Amino acid sequence: MPIKLSIQESQLIRGVAILLLMVHHYSGMGYAWQGLEVFKGIGPAICCAFFFCSGYGLTAGNKKHGVRSSAMRLVKVILPFIIANAIYMIYWANFRKYNPTPWHALTDLLGLTLINKHCWFLQALIVLYVAYFASINRGLKMVLPATVIAGSLYSLASGNPASVSWIGFPLGILAAGTSRPLRRAPRNGKPVEWSLCKEAADCSQLKRAPRNGEPVECSLCKEAANCRPLRRAVLPAGAFLLFAGTFIIYLYIGDRKIPDLPYFLNFLLMVMSSIPLWLLLPRLAMAGLPARLAAGLTYMGRRSMDFYMMHGLCLLILSKMRTHDQLKLIPAYIGLIILTSILFKLLVQPLLSRLQAISNSGRAGAWRGNPLRRS
């Protein structure tokens, strides 16, 4: 069944993911409360969510606006990455031992080497974006293998098998690429398009435009009577059990290491089985999440890049504090994240807005094609 993911739903997923990511990285610090140990193993699933949303949003945006407009996404990753690297270099030069050669300083600034180890995700994402735009002119059939090959080469070159959570990116492309209008047999030589009804929770119902003043409903399932809530819960329940089992093996048995092929396959199953659970979040939010909390998480999703770039700096600052009192460290962490993310946004946003304006003026020119239509 095609996956429909709106911008707001994607932002909600990102909001939950960035919140968990900040807890995940905090839990790995030596001064963190030991009760947060369970969060040490959720990093790969979180990265998979970001990769999935990126691949999905990129492909869905190409369908609607074209490749040139969506290419701004690459700029929106690279520019904040470079600016954040410059901030970390200034911090390290003033408060840590940091005296690099000119070449090493340049590679740190460009992100070829990581002055902030948490940002390996951005390295991988940029590699995937480059593969995407290098192959998109030949359609989605070429994009999928291109991104898989690019991600595999990145994992091999970095020597980090855990980076295989990039698998969420091609899966997001695949999900967006198959999200087309449903059709029934042509009538009078014209196909009739169907769309999901407003009651999205009821997967058995589709409806099309009203006829004679009354809507015409049709069953999506071959046997609508068999499409019960229990049956619809099989996929997320199965995904949860698979994720829980592989997560336990990864965190408690393998100690977050991937020494051989069985552990690698377990890791791969863990990150892939997390995707249905992430996609379940918007429905859970609609079912009973307080509106203000949902709005707050959606806002965090929109600002996830700012939080992602700056929370590593906040962890470094906390490590300079002489106390391990969590009643002091956790509020300080939250306050530092809010402050630094606001300052980072004020620094980056004017540059991105300027580049977006230049891109919009260029798009109003001669470019008219959309390669996805030929896929």
BELKA-V628680 format. One record per pair of residues at least 6 apart in sequence whose C-alpha atoms are under 6 Angstrom apart, sorted by sequence separation. I is the first residue (numbers start at 1). J is the second residue. D is the distance in Angstrom with one decimal. If there is no record, write none. Layout:
i = (I/I)
j = (J/J)
d = (D/D)
This chain:
i = (92/107/108/155/250/258/108/136/62/135/155/184/27/183/197/207/183/196/197/207/132/182/183/206/182/206/194/205/24/131/204/205/24/131/204/204/128/204/246/314/86/85/246/144/311/82/243/82/17/243/239/307/306/55/59/51/52/56/60/48/51/52/55/56/51/55/48/52/56/44/3/2/3/2/41/45/45/139/137/140/139/9/15/15/12/15/12/15/11/14/12/11/11/31/66)
j = (98/113/114/161/256/264/115/143/70/143/163/192/36/192/206/216/193/206/207/217/143/193/194/217/194/218/208/219/39/146/219/220/40/147/220/221/147/224/266/336/109/109/270/170/337/109/270/110/46/273/273/341/341/169/173/166/168/172/176/165/168/169/172/173/169/173/168/172/176/165/175/178/179/179/251/271/274/372/371/375/375/282/297/298/297/300/298/301/298/301/301/301/302/324/370)
d = (5.6/5.4/5.8/5.8/5.3/5.6/5.8/5.8/5.9/5.4/5.9/5.9/5.5/5.9/5.3/5.9/4.7/5.2/5.8/4.6/5.7/6.0/5.7/5.8/5.2/5.4/5.3/5.1/5.0/5.8/5.4/5.8/5.4/5.6/5.0/5.8/5.5/5.9/5.7/5.9/5.8/5.3/5.3/5.8/5.7/5.7/5.1/5.6/5.5/5.5/5.2/5.6/5.1/4.6/5.8/5.9/4.3/4.2/5.8/5.0/5.0/4.6/4.6/5.0/4.5/4.8/4.9/4.4/5.2/5.8/5.9/5.9/5.9/4.7/5.4/4.9/6.0/5.5/5.2/5.7/4.2/5.7/4.6/5.6/5.6/4.6/4.3/3.6/5.0/4.5/5.8/4.3/5.8/5.5/5.2)
